[in-house]
Amino acid sequence: MGSIFTSDTEFRSLMDQVFTLMSEDPDMGPRLRAANVPQRFAFEDLGLVVNVRPGYEWESENLVWEWTDDVDWEPRVWMTMTSEIANRYFQGKENIAMAIARRRISTSGDVKAALALIPITKPVFALYRRVLQAGHEHLLA
């Protein structure tokens, strides 16, 4: 199954925007930081990996992410999915618990902690859809 994104660059750019939106949001950002759930996401169809962690106390960012496994932190949760599932999730069109149950997302680690973040991140769905409506309409689910 191929990616619905026009390129790996488009996917990375949009996911960078998603993480930035969550990090800079005055409600989501501090709550995600306080939750302290470092995660590793692998997007199997693109061969990409991103590791995301809360900002350390001396950093101004609420979230920090690196598109590599060469990071100095250990994730609590590992998730593997396609870029299409990630795109649908960030639009609010893919239920993570159902996707895990149906094996569209494979997980390991503290999955319960990751699922607890879902209510915190719900506001990003509308923000991400607006980003897609402004030049990436082909990705709207």
LINQUITA-V99516 format. One record per helix or strand. SS is the DSSP state (A for helix, B for strand). FROM is the first residue (numbers start at 1). TO is the last residue. If there is no record, write none. Layout:
ss | from | to
SS | FROM | TO
SS | FROM | TO
This chain:
ss | from | to
A | 8 | 24
A | 28 | 35
B | 39 | 43
B | 48 | 54
B | 63 | 66
B | 77 | 81
A | 83 | 90
A | 96 | 101
B | 106 | 109
A | 111 | 116
A | 118 | 121
A | 124 | 133
A | 137 | 139
